[in-house]
Amino acid sequence: MQNMKFKNNVKIFRKVKNTLHFIEIALIVIGTGYLFLSYTRFLIWEQNTTFNKINSHPNKLAIIYRKDCIRCKKTLPSLMAKHALDRKYVYIINVNNLTKKQLKELDVNSTPVFRLKKISYDTIDQRKIQTLWSISK
């Protein structure tokens, strides 16, 4: 009798363990997909952004970054992950794709720069960035 209870408990334990294992795998797949989505959006936005688009649509947020910038690496990944499912479209451009004249016109001295309504904000303050993101069109 005691042996029968033990076998039933082992079966229940195995079922729970298998269920938890399945849930762990599902969460890993969902998390990876979410990160992939945010990175893909970043790449698409960057590929479709030009200097002329930034100037002709001043009410859209433009993010000007440099690939090897430490401040950009601290700010942009969390920003993109946070807004991966937003319907909003922003412009993203690498400073290496701009001329010195264009950089001066966009008022870029250091990166990242968030540009909205023809004003450039050289900031990594998350509250300020969130405000700019929310008021952009």
N, C-alpha and C positions, 0 to 999 in steps of 0.2 A: 504494500500500500504506500509506504513511504517512498519507495523507488518510483512508483507511478507519478506521484506529485512532483518529484524531482525532474522527471522526464518532461512533464508538462511545463514546468517552469523554464527548463532549458529551451523548449520550443518557443515559448513566449518571448524569452530573452533574445533568441535568434531573429524572430520576426521584428522585434523592436530595433535591434541592431541593424538589420537590413533596411528597415524604413529610414532610420537616421542616416545611414550611409547614402541612400538614394536622395534624401533631402540635402545633404552636404554637396553632393555632385550637382544637383539642380541649382543650388545657390551659387556654386562656382561658375557654372555655365551662364547663368543670368548676369552675374557680376562681370564676367569677362565680356559678354555681349554688350553690356552697358558701356564699359570702357572703350570697346571697339567702336561703338556708335559715336561717342563723343570725339574720339580721335579722327574718325572718318569725316565727321562734320567739320572739324577744324581744317582738315586737308582740302575739302571741297570749297569751303569759304575762302581759304587762301588761294586756291587755284583760280577762283572766279573774281578775285579782287584786283583792281587796277587803281592807279593814282587818279585817273579821270573819274572812276566810279565814286571814290571817296569825296572828291570835290563836288560832283554833281548831286550827291545825296547827303547833304550835311546833317539831316535828322536821323540817319542811321549811325550806329556806333561803329567806329573804326578802331581796330586794335593794331598798333604798329609795334612789332617785336623784332628781336634779333635772336637767332637760333642758339648762340652760345652765351646769352645773357643770363646771369645767375638770378637776377630779379624776375625775369620772364619765366624761368624754370620754376620759381617758387609760386608765381601768381597764376599763370595760364592753365596748367593742368587741372587745378582745383576749380577754376572758373568754368572751364569747358565741361568738366564732369558734373558740376552743379546745374548747368543749363543744357545738358545733352538732349533733353526732351522738350525744350522750349520751341515754340513755333517762330520765334524771332530770328531774323537773319542779320548777322553782323559781318562787317568787312574785316578781313585779317590780311595784313601785308608784312612781309619781311623787309627790314631796312636795306638789305642787300639788293632788293629789286627797285630801289629808288635812287635817283640822282641826288647830288648835293643840293641842287636848286629845289627839288621836290621836298627834300627833308627840311630845308629852311622854310619853305612855304607851309609845310605841315607843323612847323615849330617843334621839331624833334631834336632834343639835345641828349637824352638818354632814354633807354627803353625799360619797361613797356610804356607806351603812350596810348591813352584812350582819347579818341577825338570825337567830339559830338558838337553839332551846331557851330562848326568852324572854330572851336576852342579845344586846345590840346591840354590834356591832364597827364602829367608825368607822376604817376602814383602807383603804389602797391597797396594802398589802404582798401581793404575789402569792402568797407561800408560805402566809400566813395565810388568804387567800381560797381557795386550793386545798385547804387542810385543811378549812375550813368546807364547801366544796362536796362533798368526798369523804365527810364524816361525816353529811351531811344525808340524809334519806330521800326 
